[in-house]
Amino acid sequence: MMVLADKKEVLKEIIENADEKLMSLMIALANEYNDAPEYSQQEMEEFHRIRDKMLAHPETTYTPEKAFRLIRNKRQ
């Protein structure tokens, strides 16, 4: 397993040889990573509560396919 210092060194080498397209992709990825929302402990607990409720009663939840179908039908 690579340590952080090794990973940074590999990235430096990649950056030195990168073309414009790769650099744009890496910048976009870094921006997305840095803009990722941070959730409070209370928000995370609520997410887990909702998830646990859904998992405990799968008969009352939609599959992704059914949810997509319902959304598409409402838009028509």
N, C-alpha and C positions, 0 to 999 in steps of 0.2 A: 504494500500500500504506500502510495506517495504521500510525503508530508507536504504541508502548505508551501514551504520554501521551494521544494522541487516542482510543485505545480506552477508556482509563479515563474520559475525559470523556464519551464516548458512554454508557458504563455508568452514570455518575452521573446523566445525564439520564433514562435508562430507569428507574433506581431511584426517582428523584423522582416519576415518573408511574405507578409500578407498583401493581397491586392486590395483594391478599393472596395470591391463587393464584400470580401471577408471582413474588412475593417468596419464597414457599415453595419453588417450583421452583429459583430461583437459589441459595437457601441449600442445598438438597439437592445440587445440582450442585457447589457449592463444597466441601461436606463430602466428597463422593465423590472429587473431585480431590485434596483434601488427604489423604485416607486411602488413596490409591493406593499399592500396595506398591512398595518400592524393591528392586531386585535387585542383587546383587553382580556384579562382573565375572565371577567363576567361574560363578555361576548363569546369566548371559547366555550365556557360552561353551557351557555344557551345553545350553541351549535351542537355540542355533544348531547344535550338533552333532546333536541329535536331529532338528531340522528338516531339516538337510542330508541326513541318512540317509534320512528319509522321502521327500524329494524325489528322491533318487537311485534309489529302488526303489519307485515308485508302485504296483507290482503287489502289494506286501506291506502296503499301507495301505488303510484303508476310506474310502470317500466319506462325507461327512456323512450322507447319506440311509441308507447301509447301517449306519453306526454307530448312528443313531437307531433303525433297525429292530431291530438286535440288542439294543439296550438295552430297547426296548419288549417284545420277546419274552421276555427274561429276567425282566421284572417280572410277567409274566402267569402 
